[in-house]
């Protein structure tokens, strides 16, 4: 095919979604001419890496935005492997709540678990009701589910909201998250993290995967795409001048103090929904305004620091006698024995109680939370620096993150208690809320705007805030532009086909099926 016959594709946004789309299209250089544009100076979007003093902290870098994922992140891992990067296993330990009246964990039983035993047992039945009551029960917000099935407010605030907030990135919108997400998180045999335990709610140590140095990965990936002919324009602003099905898309491109217009056959908007609406401006259709306008964003900030005293003051970081429940059976005895073991480094985690994910609720408003990470316990580069069989570094040499949610509620935040001299970095994030309205307006509405007016959308905001969904959305955009999906894993292919049907209204056809038709 001659060069002048290649489809000219503009991809706006060089995060996971935009890069995945560009990588899929770049495998067909004779069919597509690809321009990837972003306003910032690096690719990767929220997948950023912070340099550290390796002599103090062990690890010399920290993934400070996107940190890891579960076993379902097949496409993410596949892209890693193509560039010779690899994820690492870790057995996940969590610490929820502060104090005897609020604390529970998946590592050992606590008094709070015993207090809520009846409601924990009832939850199992309610999850089944949600599963078989889809889509009606599944779309109801969690706060309504809790009232409908007569759960106590304290049980919801102390146990269920933290689960959703931490693992789905729902922030302070956890009460408004549809019940189906909670059911999937616990019950889904392939996508769920937790195995329901009627005596403890959570008692397994799920296998998670920490990501490689994402700054390096996205840099290497960018160079690979450039070698394949992708034109990557960073620190570049764009505007939509014209857009129609006959002539394609005309963009103004502002770069290095200069401006010019350029025509493309198709445009992929791999940016947040509100930014997409801003780019489209008066060219946005009423459908696009309705669907994209339904995505509600919140501004959160992550403070990376080494203030162990502050971190210990707001989270439970160790085993205390008052936090442990009676070892009334052999399983509990085994859990307590493990939790109290001397902490030593293992290839995929730690012996003893060494939490990675943390949450605590505000006393003034118990449905509002702060989140935290002990990154030294979680990310593999720190464990590798310690070495298997060795004790962890002292607490003041750990790297922590505290995440403060919803800029409009800074009156609740405790960030002024962090020692300024121990702050390693601050980053603001623009995150969408997984409100129930998102799943009755935005998610089902995507198929009515995707592929229309020479425009396709990609990004985690189209479904769930995960790096994996961002990757799938980019591949789906490329599929809509004519690229075959490359099978490498049955589960990955199944997840892709479900996303394609939901977000694009298109049934997935395998290569063989497409040839027959």
C-alpha positions as CSV (number, residue, x, y, z in Angstrom):
1,X,0.0,0.0,0.0
2,X,1.5,3.3,-1.0
3,X,2.3,5.8,1.8
4,X,-0.4,8.3,0.6
5,X,-3.0,5.6,1.1
6,X,-2.1,5.0,4.7
7,X,-4.7,6.1,7.3
8,X,-3.4,9.1,9.2
9,X,-4.2,8.6,12.9
10,X,-3.9,11.2,15.6
11,X,-3.8,9.9,19.2
12,X,-4.2,12.6,21.8
13,X,-2.8,11.4,25.2
14,X,0.3,9.3,25.7
15,X,-0.7,7.5,28.9
16,X,-1.4,3.7,29.0
17,X,-4.4,4.0,26.7
18,X,-2.7,6.1,24.0
19,X,0.5,4.1,24.1
20,X,-1.4,0.8,23.8
21,X,-3.4,2.1,20.8
22,X,-0.2,3.4,19.1
23,X,1.6,0.1,19.8
24,X,-1.3,-1.9,18.2
25,X,-1.4,0.3,15.1
26,X,2.4,0.4,14.8
27,X,2.5,-3.3,14.0
28,X,0.9,-2.4,10.6
29,X,3.2,0.4,9.3
30,X,2.0,0.0,5.7
31,X,-1.6,0.8,6.8
32,X,-1.3,3.5,9.4
33,X,0.6,6.7,9.8
34,X,0.5,7.5,13.6
35,X,1.0,10.7,15.4
36,X,1.0,10.5,19.3
37,X,0.5,13.8,21.1
38,X,0.7,14.8,24.7
39,X,1.0,18.1,26.5
40,X,3.5,16.9,29.1
41,X,7.2,16.0,28.7
42,X,7.0,12.2,29.1
43,X,4.8,9.3,28.1
44,X,3.0,7.2,30.7
45,X,0.4,9.5,32.0
46,X,-0.1,8.7,35.7
47,X,2.5,5.9,35.5
48,X,5.4,8.0,36.8
49,X,8.6,7.1,38.8
50,X,10.3,9.1,41.5
51,X,14.1,8.8,42.0
52,X,15.3,8.0,45.5
53,X,18.5,7.9,47.6
54,X,19.3,4.2,47.3
55,X,21.9,4.4,50.1
56,X,19.2,5.4,52.5
57,X,16.1,3.6,51.3
58,X,17.5,0.6,49.6
59,X,15.6,1.2,46.4
60,X,16.8,4.0,44.1
61,X,13.4,4.5,42.5
62,X,9.7,4.5,43.4
63,X,6.6,4.1,41.2
64,X,4.6,6.9,42.8
65,X,1.4,6.8,40.8
66,X,0.6,3.4,39.4
67,X,2.2,0.7,41.5
68,X,0.9,-2.7,40.7
69,X,-2.1,-4.9,39.9
70,X,-3.6,-8.3,40.1
71,X,-3.3,-11.4,38.0
72,X,-5.9,-10.1,35.5
73,X,-3.5,-7.5,34.2
74,X,-2.6,-9.7,31.3
75,X,-2.3,-7.0,28.6
76,X,-0.2,-4.8,30.9
77,X,2.2,-7.6,31.6
78,X,2.3,-8.5,27.9
79,X,3.4,-5.0,27.0
80,X,6.1,-5.2,29.8
81,X,7.4,-8.5,28.4
82,X,7.6,-7.2,24.8
83,X,10.1,-4.6,26.1
84,X,11.9,-7.0,28.4
85,X,10.4,-5.7,31.6
86,X,8.8,-7.9,34.2
87,X,6.4,-7.7,37.1
88,X,7.1,-9.3,40.5
89,X,4.8,-11.2,42.8
90,X,3.9,-10.0,46.3
91,X,1.6,-11.5,49.0
92,X,-0.6,-8.6,49.9
93,X,-1.1,-7.6,53.6
94,X,-3.5,-4.8,54.5
95,X,-4.2,-2.7,57.6
96,X,-7.6,-1.0,57.8
97,X,-8.5,1.4,60.6
98,X,-6.8,2.9,63.6
99,X,-7.4,1.7,67.2
100,X,-9.1,-1.4,68.7
101,X,-12.6,-0.1,67.7
102,X,-11.7,0.3,64.0
103,X,-8.8,-2.0,63.1
104,X,-9.0,-5.2,61.0
105,X,-6.7,-7.0,58.6
106,X,-6.5,-10.0,56.3
107,X,-3.4,-11.2,58.3
108,X,-4.9,-11.9,61.7
109,X,-8.2,-11.7,63.6
110,X,-9.1,-8.6,65.5
111,X,-11.9,-7.6,68.0
112,X,-13.7,-5.7,65.2
113,X,-14.0,-8.9,63.3
114,X,-15.7,-10.6,66.3
115,X,-17.9,-7.6,66.8
116,X,-19.3,-7.7,63.2
117,X,-19.5,-11.5,62.8
118,X,-23.3,-11.5,62.3
119,X,-23.0,-8.9,59.6
120,X,-20.0,-10.6,58.0
121,X,-22.1,-13.7,57.7
122,X,-25.1,-11.8,56.3
123,X,-22.8,-10.2,53.7
124,X,-22.2,-13.5,52.0
125,X,-26.0,-13.9,51.4
126,X,-26.3,-10.3,50.2
127,X,-23.4,-10.7,47.7
128,X,-25.3,-13.6,46.2
129,X,-28.4,-11.5,46.0
130,X,-26.5,-8.8,44.2
131,X,-25.0,-11.3,41.8
132,X,-28.3,-12.8,40.8
133,X,-30.2,-9.5,41.0
134,X,-28.2,-7.8,38.3
135,X,-28.6,-5.3,36.8
136,X,-31.1,-3.9,39.3
137,X,-29.3,-4.6,42.6
138,X,-25.9,-4.4,41.0
139,X,-26.3,-0.8,40.0
140,X,-27.6,0.4,43.4
141,X,-25.0,2.5,45.3
142,X,-23.4,0.7,48.3
143,X,-25.0,3.2,50.7
144,X,-28.4,2.1,49.5
145,X,-27.5,-1.6,49.6
146,X,-26.4,-1.2,53.2
147,X,-29.7,0.4,54.2
148,X,-31.8,-2.0,52.1
149,X,-30.3,-5.0,53.8
150,X,-30.2,-3.4,57.2
151,X,-26.5,-3.3,57.8
152,X,-25.2,-1.0,60.5
153,X,-23.6,2.2,59.4
154,X,-20.5,1.4,61.4
155,X,-20.0,-1.9,59.6
156,X,-20.3,-0.2,56.2
157,X,-17.9,2.6,57.2
158,X,-15.3,0.4,59.0
159,X,-15.2,-2.6,56.7
160,X,-16.8,-2.3,53.3
161,X,-16.0,1.3,52.2
162,X,-12.3,0.8,52.9
163,X,-12.2,-2.3,50.6
164,X,-13.7,-0.4,47.7
165,X,-11.8,2.8,48.2
166,X,-8.4,1.2,48.3
167,X,-8.6,-1.5,45.6
168,X,-10.7,0.3,43.0
169,X,-9.4,3.8,43.6
170,X,-12.9,5.1,44.3
171,X,-11.7,7.7,46.8
172,X,-14.3,9.4,48.9
173,X,-17.0,8.2,46.5
174,X,-17.1,4.7,47.8
175,X,-20.6,5.1,49.3
176,X,-21.8,5.9,45.8
177,X,-20.1,3.0,44.1
178,X,-22.5,0.4,42.6
179,X,-22.9,-2.8,44.7
180,X,-21.8,-4.9,41.7
181,X,-18.2,-3.7,42.2
182,X,-18.1,-5.0,45.7
183,X,-19.5,-8.3,44.6
184,X,-16.9,-8.7,41.9
185,X,-14.1,-7.7,44.2
186,X,-14.9,-10.6,46.6
187,X,-16.8,-13.2,44.7
188,X,-15.5,-13.3,41.1
189,X,-13.3,-16.4,40.8
190,X,-11.0,-14.7,38.2
191,X,-11.2,-11.0,38.8
192,X,-11.8,-10.9,42.6
193,X,-9.0,-10.3,45.0
194,X,-10.5,-11.8,48.1
195,X,-11.8,-15.2,49.2
196,X,-14.8,-14.5,51.4
197,X,-14.4,-15.8,54.9
198,X,-17.5,-15.9,57.1
199,X,-15.4,-15.8,60.2
200,X,-13.0,-13.0,59.2
201,X,-14.4,-11.4,56.0
202,X,-10.8,-11.5,54.6
203,X,-8.3,-14.1,55.6
204,X,-6.2,-14.9,52.4
205,X,-3.0,-13.2,51.3
206,X,-3.9,-12.5,47.7
207,X,-1.1,-12.5,45.1
208,X,-0.5,-9.1,43.7
209,X,2.1,-7.9,41.2
210,X,4.3,-4.9,41.5
211,X,5.4,-3.1,38.4
212,X,8.9,-2.5,37.0
213,X,10.4,1.0,36.9
214,X,7.6,2.6,34.9
215,X,9.6,5.7,34.0
216,X,12.2,3.4,32.3
217,X,9.5,1.2,30.8
218,X,7.6,4.0,29.1
219,X,10.8,5.6,27.9
220,X,12.0,2.3,26.3
221,X,8.5,1.7,24.9
222,X,8.5,5.2,23.4
223,X,11.8,4.6,21.6
224,X,10.5,1.3,20.3
225,X,7.4,3.1,18.8
226,X,9.6,5.8,17.3
227,X,11.7,3.1,15.6
228,X,8.4,1.7,14.2
229,X,7.5,5.0,12.7
230,X,5.3,6.5,15.3
231,X,5.7,10.3,15.4
232,X,5.6,11.2,19.1
233,X,5.1,14.9,19.9
234,X,5.5,15.8,23.6
235,X,5.0,19.2,25.2
236,X,2.5,19.8,22.5
237,X,-1.0,21.4,22.7
238,X,-3.8,20.6,20.2
239,X,-7.1,22.0,19.3
240,X,-9.9,20.7,17.1
241,X,-10.6,22.9,14.0
242,X,-12.8,20.6,12.0
243,X,-14.3,17.2,12.3
244,X,-16.7,15.4,9.9
245,X,-17.2,11.9,8.5
246,X,-16.3,13.0,4.9
247,X,-13.1,14.9,5.4
248,X,-11.8,13.6,8.7
249,X,-10.3,15.7,11.5
250,X,-8.3,18.9,11.3
251,X,-6.1,19.8,14.4
252,X,-4.1,22.8,15.3
253,X,-0.8,21.7,16.7
254,X,1.2,24.1,19.0
255,X,4.8,23.1,19.6
256,X,8.0,24.9,20.3
257,X,6.3,28.3,20.0
258,X,5.0,27.5,16.5
259,X,1.5,26.5,15.3
260,X,0.2,24.7,12.3
261,X,-2.8,22.8,11.2
262,X,-2.8,19.2,10.1
263,X,-5.5,16.8,8.7
264,X,-6.0,13.3,10.0
265,X,-8.4,10.5,8.9
266,X,-9.2,9.5,12.5
267,X,-8.6,10.8,16.0
268,X,-8.3,8.8,19.2
269,X,-8.9,10.8,22.4
270,X,-7.0,8.9,25.1
271,X,-7.4,11.7,27.6
272,X,-9.8,12.2,30.6
273,X,-13.4,12.8,29.6
274,X,-13.5,16.4,30.8
275,X,-10.3,17.1,28.8
276,X,-11.8,15.5,25.7
277,X,-14.9,17.7,26.0
278,X,-12.6,20.8,26.3
279,X,-10.7,19.7,23.2
280,X,-13.8,19.2,21.1
281,X,-15.4,22.5,22.2
282,X,-18.2,23.5,19.9
283,X,-17.6,20.4,17.8
284,X,-18.9,18.1,20.5
285,X,-22.2,16.5,19.7
286,X,-25.1,16.4,22.2
287,X,-24.4,12.7,22.7
288,X,-20.8,13.4,23.5
289,X,-21.8,16.2,25.9
290,X,-24.2,13.9,27.7
291,X,-21.9,10.9,28.0
292,X,-18.6,12.6,28.6
293,X,-20.2,15.2,30.9
294,X,-21.4,12.4,33.2
295,X,-17.8,11.6,34.3
296,X,-17.2,13.2,37.6
297,X,-13.6,13.9,38.5
298,X,-11.9,14.6,41.8
299,X,-8.5,16.0,42.6
300,X,-6.4,14.0,45.0
301,X,-2.8,14.5,46.2
302,X,-0.2,11.8,47.1
303,X,2.5,12.8,49.5
304,X,5.6,10.6,49.4
305,X,7.7,10.8,52.6
306,X,9.8,9.0,55.1
307,X,8.1,10.3,58.3
308,X,7.6,7.0,60.2
309,X,6.4,8.8,63.3
310,X,3.5,10.4,61.4
311,X,2.6,7.2,59.5
312,X,2.5,5.2,62.7
313,X,0.3,7.8,64.3
314,X,-2.5,7.4,61.7
315,X,-2.2,3.7,60.7
316,X,-1.7,0.5,62.6
317,X,1.7,-0.7,61.4
318,X,2.4,-3.5,63.9
319,X,0.9,-6.3,66.0
320,X,-0.4,-5.2,69.4
321,X,-2.1,-7.4,72.0
322,X,-5.2,-5.2,72.1
323,X,-5.6,-5.6,68.3
324,X,-5.7,-9.3,68.3
325,X,-8.8,-11.4,68.9
326,X,-8.9,-14.7,70.8
327,X,-7.3,-17.6,69.0
328,X,-10.5,-19.7,69.3
329,X,-9.6,-22.2,66.5
330,X,-6.6,-23.7,64.7
331,X,-6.9,-21.3,61.8
332,X,-6.8,-18.3,64.1
333,X,-3.9,-19.7,66.0
334,X,-2.0,-20.2,62.7
335,X,-2.8,-16.6,61.6
336,X,-1.6,-15.1,64.9
337,X,1.5,-17.2,64.9
338,X,2.4,-16.0,61.4
339,X,1.6,-12.3,62.3
340,X,3.9,-12.4,65.3
341,X,6.8,-14.1,63.6
342,X,10.1,-12.2,63.4
343,X,9.9,-10.1,60.2
344,X,12.1,-11.4,57.4
345,X,12.2,-10.7,53.7
346,X,10.9,-13.3,51.3
347,X,10.9,-13.3,47.5
348,X,7.2,-12.6,47.3
349,X,6.6,-10.6,50.6
350,X,7.4,-10.8,54.3
351,X,7.0,-13.2,57.2
352,X,5.2,-11.5,60.1
353,X,2.8,-8.6,59.9
354,X,4.2,-6.1,57.4
355,X,1.2,-4.3,55.8
356,X,1.5,-2.7,52.4
357,X,-1.9,-1.0,52.0
358,X,-3.5,1.1,54.7
359,X,-6.7,3.1,55.4
360,X,-8.1,5.0,58.3
361,X,-11.3,6.8,58.7
362,X,-11.7,10.3,60.1
363,X,-13.4,10.5,63.5
364,X,-15.5,13.5,62.4
365,X,-16.8,11.8,59.3
366,X,-16.3,8.0,59.3
367,X,-17.3,7.5,55.7
368,X,-14.4,9.7,54.7
369,X,-10.9,8.2,54.6
370,X,-7.2,8.6,54.1
371,X,-5.2,6.0,52.3
372,X,-1.5,5.0,52.7
373,X,1.2,2.7,51.4
374,X,4.3,1.4,53.0
375,X,6.1,1.2,49.6
376,X,9.2,-0.4,51.2
377,X,7.0,-3.4,52.2
378,X,5.2,-3.4,48.8
379,X,7.4,-2.7,45.9
380,X,9.9,-5.4,45.0
381,X,13.0,-3.2,44.5
382,X,13.1,-2.5,48.2
383,X,12.8,-6.2,49.1
384,X,15.5,-7.1,46.6
385,X,17.8,-4.5,48.3
386,X,17.2,-6.1,51.7
387,X,17.7,-9.6,50.5
388,X,15.8,-12.8,51.3
389,X,16.0,-14.0,54.9
390,X,17.1,-10.5,56.2
391,X,15.2,-8.2,58.5
392,X,13.5,-5.1,57.0
393,X,15.2,-1.7,57.2
394,X,14.3,0.5,60.2
395,X,11.0,2.3,60.0
396,X,12.6,5.7,59.4
397,X,14.3,4.3,56.3
398,X,11.0,3.2,54.7
399,X,9.3,5.1,52.0
400,X,5.6,5.9,52.7
401,X,2.8,7.4,50.7
402,X,-0.2,9.1,52.2
403,X,-3.1,9.9,49.8
404,X,-5.4,12.7,50.6
405,X,-8.7,12.5,48.8
406,X,-10.9,15.2,47.3
407,X,-9.4,18.7,47.2
408,X,-12.7,20.1,48.3
409,X,-12.4,18.4,51.7
410,X,-9.0,19.6,52.8
411,X,-10.5,20.5,56.1
412,X,-10.2,16.8,57.0
413,X,-6.7,16.2,55.8
414,X,-3.8,15.6,58.1
415,X,-1.0,16.5,55.7
416,X,0.2,19.4,57.7
417,X,1.3,16.9,60.4
418,X,4.0,15.4,58.0
419,X,7.5,16.7,58.7
420,X,8.3,18.9,55.7
421,X,11.9,17.9,55.8
422,X,10.9,14.3,55.3
423,X,8.7,14.8,52.2
424,X,10.2,13.3,49.1
425,X,7.5,14.4,46.6
426,X,3.9,15.6,46.1
427,X,1.8,14.9,43.1
428,X,-1.8,15.8,42.3
429,X,-4.0,13.3,40.5
430,X,-7.2,13.9,38.5
431,X,-9.3,10.8,39.2
432,X,-12.8,9.9,38.2
433,X,-15.3,8.7,40.8
434,X,-16.9,5.3,40.3
435,X,-20.3,6.6,41.2
436,X,-23.4,4.6,40.4
437,X,-24.3,7.3,37.9
438,X,-21.2,6.5,36.0
439,X,-22.5,3.0,35.3
440,X,-26.0,4.1,34.2
441,X,-24.9,7.0,32.1
442,X,-21.3,6.9,31.0
443,X,-20.4,3.2,30.6
444,X,-23.5,2.2,28.6
445,X,-23.4,5.5,26.6
446,X,-19.8,4.9,25.3
447,X,-21.0,2.7,22.4
448,X,-23.1,5.5,21.1
449,X,-20.2,7.9,20.7
450,X,-17.2,5.6,20.0
451,X,-16.3,5.5,16.3
452,X,-18.6,8.4,15.4
453,X,-17.4,11.6,13.7
454,X,-14.0,10.0,13.1
455,X,-13.4,9.9,16.8
456,X,-12.7,7.0,19.2
457,X,-12.3,7.2,23.0
458,X,-9.9,5.4,25.3
459,X,-8.9,5.6,28.9
460,X,-9.6,3.8,32.2
461,X,-12.4,6.3,32.9
462,X,-14.5,4.4,30.3
463,X,-15.0,1.6,32.9
464,X,-12.8,1.1,36.0
465,X,-9.8,3.0,37.2
466,X,-7.1,0.4,36.4
467,X,-4.0,0.5,34.2
468,X,-5.2,-2.8,32.6
469,X,-8.5,-1.2,31.5
470,X,-6.6,1.7,30.1
471,X,-4.5,-0.7,28.0
472,X,-7.5,-2.7,26.8
473,X,-9.3,0.5,25.9
474,X,-6.4,1.6,23.7
475,X,-6.2,-1.8,22.0
476,X,-10.0,-1.6,21.4
477,X,-9.6,1.8,19.8
478,X,-7.0,0.3,17.4
479,X,-9.4,-2.7,16.7
480,X,-12.1,-0.2,15.7
481,X,-9.7,1.4,13.3
482,X,-9.1,-2.0,11.6
483,X,-6.3,-3.8,13.5
484,X,-6.8,-7.4,14.4
485,X,-6.6,-8.4,18.1
486,X,-3.5,-10.5,18.6
487,X,-4.3,-13.5,20.8
488,X,-1.8,-14.4,23.5
489,X,-3.9,-15.5,26.4
490,X,-7.5,-16.9,26.6
491,X,-8.5,-14.9,29.7
492,X,-7.1,-11.7,28.2
493,X,-8.9,-12.3,24.9
494,X,-12.2,-12.8,26.8
495,X,-11.8,-9.6,28.9
496,X,-11.0,-7.7,25.7
497,X,-14.1,-9.0,23.9
498,X,-16.3,-8.1,26.9
499,X,-14.9,-4.6,27.0
500,X,-15.3,-4.2,23.2
501,X,-18.9,-5.1,23.4
502,X,-19.7,-2.9,26.3
503,X,-17.8,0.2,25.3
504,X,-18.1,0.0,21.5
505,X,-21.2,-2.1,21.0
506,X,-19.1,-4.3,18.7
507,X,-18.9,-8.1,18.9
508,X,-15.3,-9.4,18.8
509,X,-14.4,-11.6,15.8
510,X,-11.3,-13.7,15.9
511,X,-9.0,-13.5,12.8
512,X,-10.3,-16.8,11.5
513,X,-13.9,-15.7,11.9
514,X,-13.2,-12.4,10.1
515,X,-11.6,-14.2,7.2
516,X,-14.7,-16.5,6.8
517,X,-17.0,-13.5,6.8
